[in-house]
Amino acid sequence: MIVDARIIKAFEEQNGFPLEPNLVVLGLMGSHSHGTYLPPEEPNAVDDVDLMGFVVPPIEYHLGLPRWQHWTFQFEELDVVVYSLEKAVRLLLKSNPNIVGLLWLRDAEYVHRHASFTELRMQRDIFSSQAAAEAFAGYAADQLKRMEAFDLERMAEYESLTSIIRTRGPVNELLEADAQKIKHIASHWHLDIEMLTRFRKIHREHFSGYMGEKRKAMVRKYQYDVKNAAHLIRLLRMGAEFIETGELRVFRTTDADELKVIKRGGWTLDQVKAEAERPFHVVELAKNRSPLKAEPDASAANRLLIGLHRQFLGLSKI
């Protein structure tokens, strides 16, 4: 596969260095990798083309003061996130469910793979541990919390605040700002700092995932986020399987159709919550018979990261 030209162009424009010479891996994630993609012609289809990648930034970002950690890009059907290899390894050590999945895709889902990624993937067991139980359950609990906390009044407030803020500047600038930067934004945009803080809080707790107009309409229709619900059930099942077998089954061979039913609004919120209770329990029980070690091997991960950086940057051993 070829990296989308829109991604290549936007990456260099926004980061100041080219993507492809520095790209370790780029893979199709989300519904494409899970086998749950709903084509856009379906009435309830809200799936994007999700892509995730790792890069090794140019050497000046390793030796000098500047650091480069990640980049996101949402445009038309594309939803892209790219991490530095260093940040990716740190997230892998935390068993971050989204990041770990990139090491377990089928070959057809990789858009780009550098030779260094082959070595990373071959040593993915460094990052596999029972710590994934808490990570997967934690991410799933966050999905459940968002569903239970949903109400139309909150969505209306969020949309109203978003509309006001967008007339003054980029929403992402506000979301990524530290406390000092928020004060500057409030002054520069002539907006009340309490309003900006409220918007950030609502966004973080309820709307941090990208939500287009079609998806918002579905939330209003079903009174909960059905795509969010499918993520919840999938995360719990994948987590339990991973802990019990040591294999992360990203592509859902046994329950893809059922997950699609959930995404189409075929389950009530009560059904989703009832189904979620069982896997939460299973994830914890799976630890008792897991073949995985208790914790990831941080020392091995550090050695691997150093070796991959040397390989990618063409550095000889010291």
Steps between C-alpha positions, in 0.01 A plus 500: 500500500600862451487767771220745422641817340278717724672356807848547354431862408336597829767328711791692347310829501413469868816337634781639289651168395382237248298198608609215276880504558431496875206259504545175693148369445155613394204268543123491459340498842147530635212330324712400199737300719217355711290383205210719614511774236163633385511652150390865474187413303353333809259731690680445833855499365733743678832322449807695396820368346709471816876485458777484757872535447837523673782725381862556595540879478818645347813483716475863617188401698711247692817701557371856532244670721188454283303178544232357271241264651182471297277639226129465425319567174125492438391583148201371304493124564853489645570475873877470548727490802879470480729451801875526536648154546615602848149601609354188338732274701406680821131446421563137410656449842173627648306245289307783335231302310503727195878494461547128571260414219739640239743216578233234438343599166468269204753565223235650272430780749852644490525792259874546560762297690867585541746219576532628857129436560548135410740470793264689731213272404712186544576609855147609591492248787723745690188711546251218561411458867216460744511878546285507186204384713483832683576696181222342291251505786588864571446609141171306490387656828564843350279410202225384738528815711456715191189309396340519843576871537348597165204735481364725227539813713875443537536439127316824425730690737809343342386586147420857603842550659674340203321737262608806701862388534539416132422861410807610696766239427595132460328272751807273521713793612275540803479127573879458496578815702652503848368727776713797396404462134129487591532842667665636188229350275221644717653845475587478131163352394302727736325204660432425866757260647229314698317429174818364340569284805143367493533413130827313562343304787194394298716410202739290709226314687245446226606602150876440469448264208432665165122523446360622171145621442373159391631335816348774715164438332528130585576583864185711511298219339612215726570711812850353523803469273465166320851519353631559849304195618655275236846620609413415861396141429789441259760633744381275780491190282840571347649564843370175644626303199842666514550428869380141470680402176786746455369582151333831415222427252455838336304364206172371646436166334230387744304809599542758222137462389374544856710814545355636175149444639594713802642773274175503303301568819370145532557483877346708775726673750387252766605210276842656449551556874387146583738350243782719627470365855597148394823585313613735779487199731662273242795735450584474870451123515720450193803621696489184712572277199696741283821389323622860507760635742382734774664815359652608167879482462601867520874428479458297181274771358766763568769292327268441206418871469868597502577238236211606277601865523857413404379286212256759370731799537804314366701541820784264587514344843675702768 
